[in-house]
Amino acid sequence: MDIREQYDKLFKYCCSRVSSRETAEDITQEAFLRFLEHPEYQGKPHEIQYLYTIARNLCVDEYRKKPPDELPEYVPDDHPGESAWIDRIALRAVLDRLPEEEREIIVMRYVSEVSVADIARIHGVTWFSMNRRIKHILAKMRKEFGKEGLA
């Protein structure tokens, strides 16, 4: 597998984990630099796992640096896109309630568009097992989203 093909996917993954596009670009580049600095990571069957692990750790480091963004206290009723904005907040709340590993799986699959096979390799399980796990997580999210009154 050509590791360069993973740049856009890794960038999307980083964007979903940090608040700034510029920061995500920096983290993506730093992850690739660190990966390339270690020839022992390259050419191995699980090189994508190394790359995502580096990126995840850099995102965690970045998250620890900043206090969380606060939501505005008031949103006017005539705010354009209010419904979509509320849905995004509710979806984010559902994602935030997921355990870290489940949240990461969903972000990798649906934000970064990483294949189920690659996610399975990263987590050391079979494709079938990961596919079932993704379906289970999505069902749990649908149930939680319904509790938010938005399903």
Sine and cosine of phi, psi and omega as CSV:
sin_phi,cos_phi,sin_psi,cos_psi,sin_omega,cos_omega
0.00,0.00,0.68,-0.74,0.04,-1.00
-0.99,0.12,0.91,-0.41,-0.08,-1.00
-0.91,0.42,-0.42,0.91,0.01,-1.00
-0.91,0.42,-0.44,0.90,0.04,-1.00
-0.92,0.39,-0.28,0.96,-0.07,-1.00
-1.00,0.08,-0.10,0.99,-0.11,-0.99
-0.84,0.54,-0.78,0.62,-0.04,-1.00
-0.89,0.45,-0.65,0.76,0.02,-1.00
-0.91,0.42,-0.68,0.73,0.01,-1.00
-0.92,0.40,-0.61,0.80,0.04,-1.00
-0.89,0.46,-0.70,0.71,0.04,-1.00
-0.88,0.47,-0.65,0.76,0.04,-1.00
-0.86,0.50,-0.73,0.68,0.00,-1.00
-0.91,0.42,-0.64,0.77,0.03,-1.00
-0.86,0.51,-0.61,0.79,-0.02,-1.00
-0.96,0.29,-0.30,0.95,-0.07,-1.00
-0.98,-0.20,-0.35,0.94,0.00,-1.00
-0.84,-0.54,0.30,-0.95,-0.14,-0.99
-1.00,0.08,-0.24,0.97,-0.12,-0.99
-0.84,-0.54,0.69,-0.72,0.04,-1.00
-0.88,0.47,-0.66,0.75,0.00,-1.00
-0.90,0.44,-0.66,0.75,0.03,-1.00
-0.90,0.43,-0.65,0.76,0.04,-1.00
-0.88,0.47,-0.65,0.76,0.05,-1.00
-0.89,0.46,-0.70,0.71,0.01,-1.00
-0.88,0.48,-0.70,0.72,-0.02,-1.00
-0.91,0.41,-0.66,0.75,0.02,-1.00
-0.87,0.49,-0.72,0.69,0.02,-1.00
-0.90,0.43,-0.67,0.75,0.01,-1.00
-0.90,0.44,-0.63,0.78,0.02,-1.00
-0.89,0.46,-0.69,0.72,0.03,-1.00
-0.91,0.41,-0.65,0.76,0.03,-1.00
-0.87,0.49,-0.73,0.68,0.00,-1.00
-0.90,0.44,-0.62,0.78,0.04,-1.00
-0.89,0.46,-0.72,0.69,-0.04,-1.00
-0.95,0.31,-0.40,0.92,0.05,-1.00
-0.95,0.32,-0.27,0.96,-0.04,-1.00
-0.90,-0.44,1.00,-0.04,-0.04,-1.00
-0.88,0.48,-0.36,0.93,0.00,-1.00
-0.93,0.37,-0.30,0.95,0.06,-1.00
-0.99,0.16,-0.44,0.90,-0.18,-0.98
-1.00,0.08,0.58,-0.82,0.04,-1.00
0.98,0.20,0.07,1.00,0.01,-1.00
-1.00,-0.03,0.37,-0.93,-0.03,-1.00
-0.89,0.45,-0.39,0.92,-0.07,-1.00
-0.93,-0.37,0.53,0.85,-0.07,-1.00
-0.89,0.45,-0.52,0.86,0.04,-1.00
-0.91,0.42,-0.57,0.82,0.04,-1.00
-0.89,0.46,-0.67,0.74,0.04,-1.00
-0.88,0.47,-0.69,0.72,-0.04,-1.00
-0.89,0.46,-0.73,0.69,0.00,-1.00
-0.93,0.36,-0.54,0.84,0.06,-1.00
-0.91,0.42,-0.68,0.73,0.05,-1.00
-0.87,0.49,-0.74,0.68,-0.02,-1.00
-0.89,0.46,-0.69,0.73,0.01,-1.00
-0.86,0.51,-0.71,0.71,0.00,-1.00
-0.90,0.44,-0.63,0.77,0.04,-1.00
-0.91,0.41,-0.63,0.78,0.04,-1.00
-0.91,0.42,-0.65,0.76,0.04,-1.00
-0.89,0.46,-0.69,0.72,0.04,-1.00
-0.86,0.51,-0.67,0.74,0.01,-1.00
-0.91,0.41,-0.66,0.75,0.00,-1.00
-0.87,0.49,-0.62,0.78,-0.02,-1.00
-0.93,0.36,-0.39,0.92,-0.02,-1.00
-0.96,0.29,-0.53,0.85,-0.17,-0.99
-0.92,-0.38,0.58,-0.81,0.16,-0.99
-0.96,0.29,0.46,-0.89,-0.01,-1.00
-0.91,0.41,0.54,-0.84,0.06,-1.00
-0.92,0.38,0.60,-0.80,0.04,-1.00
-0.99,-0.16,0.57,-0.82,0.06,-1.00
-0.98,0.20,0.53,-0.85,0.04,-1.00
-0.90,0.43,0.53,-0.85,-0.02,-1.00
-0.97,0.26,-0.44,0.90,-0.08,-1.00
-0.70,-0.71,0.74,-0.67,0.11,-0.99
-0.84,-0.54,0.85,-0.53,-0.03,-1.00
-0.88,0.48,0.51,-0.86,-0.03,-1.00
-0.89,0.46,-0.50,0.86,-0.05,-1.00
-1.00,-0.07,0.32,0.95,-0.01,-1.00
-0.90,0.44,0.82,-0.57,0.01,-1.00
-0.91,0.42,0.68,-0.74,0.01,-1.00
0.96,0.28,0.35,0.94,-0.07,-1.00
-0.86,0.52,-0.68,0.74,-0.03,-1.00
-0.89,0.45,-0.71,0.70,0.02,-1.00
-0.90,0.43,-0.60,0.80,0.02,-1.00
-0.90,0.43,-0.69,0.73,0.01,-1.00
-0.91,0.41,-0.67,0.75,0.05,-1.00
-0.87,0.49,-0.66,0.75,0.02,-1.00
-0.90,0.43,-0.64,0.77,0.03,-1.00
-0.90,0.43,-0.70,0.71,0.00,-1.00
-0.90,0.43,-0.67,0.74,0.03,-1.00
-0.89,0.45,-0.67,0.75,0.03,-1.00
-0.89,0.46,-0.63,0.78,0.03,-1.00
-0.90,0.44,-0.66,0.75,0.03,-1.00
-0.90,0.43,-0.70,0.72,0.04,-1.00
-0.88,0.48,-0.65,0.76,-0.02,-1.00
-0.91,0.41,-0.44,0.90,0.01,-1.00
-0.99,0.15,-0.24,0.97,0.04,-1.00
-0.94,0.33,0.50,-0.87,0.15,-0.99
-0.87,0.50,0.47,-0.88,-0.09,-1.00
-0.78,0.62,-0.72,0.69,-0.06,-1.00
-0.91,0.41,-0.65,0.76,0.02,-1.00
-0.92,0.40,-0.67,0.75,0.03,-1.00
-0.87,0.49,-0.69,0.73,0.00,-1.00
-0.89,0.45,-0.64,0.76,0.01,-1.00
-0.88,0.47,-0.72,0.70,-0.01,-1.00
-0.91,0.42,-0.68,0.73,0.01,-1.00
-0.90,0.44,-0.69,0.72,0.00,-1.00
-0.89,0.46,-0.67,0.74,-0.08,-1.00
-0.96,0.28,-0.73,0.69,-0.19,-0.98
-0.97,-0.25,-0.30,0.95,0.08,-1.00
-0.99,-0.17,-0.78,0.63,-0.02,-1.00
-1.00,0.09,-0.20,0.98,0.03,-1.00
0.85,0.52,0.63,0.78,0.08,-1.00
-0.98,0.20,0.66,-0.75,-0.04,-1.00
-0.91,0.40,0.41,-0.91,0.03,-1.00
-0.87,0.48,-0.62,0.78,0.01,-1.00
-0.88,0.48,-0.68,0.73,0.01,-1.00
-0.93,0.37,-0.65,0.76,0.03,-1.00
-0.89,0.46,-0.66,0.76,0.03,-1.00
-0.87,0.49,-0.69,0.72,0.03,-1.00
-0.89,0.46,-0.67,0.74,-0.01,-1.00
-0.87,0.49,-0.62,0.78,-0.05,-1.00
-1.00,-0.09,0.03,1.00,0.10,-1.00
0.94,0.34,0.58,0.82,0.04,-1.00
-0.77,-0.63,0.12,-0.99,0.02,-1.00
-0.98,0.21,0.31,-0.95,0.05,-1.00
-0.86,0.51,-0.70,0.71,-0.02,-1.00
-0.86,0.51,-0.72,0.70,0.01,-1.00
-0.88,0.47,-0.69,0.73,0.00,-1.00
-0.93,0.37,-0.63,0.77,0.02,-1.00
-0.87,0.48,-0.70,0.72,0.05,-1.00
-0.90,0.44,-0.63,0.77,0.00,-1.00
-0.90,0.43,-0.68,0.73,0.03,-1.00
-0.88,0.48,-0.70,0.71,0.03,-1.00
-0.87,0.49,-0.65,0.76,0.03,-1.00
-0.90,0.44,-0.70,0.71,0.01,-1.00
-0.89,0.45,-0.69,0.73,0.01,-1.00
-0.89,0.46,-0.64,0.77,0.04,-1.00
-0.89,0.45,-0.66,0.75,0.03,-1.00
-0.90,0.44,-0.64,0.77,0.02,-1.00
-0.91,0.41,-0.67,0.75,0.03,-1.00
-0.86,0.50,-0.68,0.73,0.01,-1.00
-0.89,0.45,-0.72,0.69,0.01,-1.00
-0.91,0.42,-0.64,0.77,0.00,-1.00
-0.90,0.44,-0.60,0.80,0.06,-1.00
-0.91,0.42,-0.57,0.82,0.06,-1.00
-0.91,0.42,-0.47,0.88,0.03,-1.00
-0.96,0.26,-0.12,0.99,0.03,-1.00
0.99,0.16,0.38,0.93,-0.08,-1.00
-0.88,-0.47,-0.07,1.00,-0.05,-1.00
-0.98,0.22,0.00,0.00,0.00,0.00
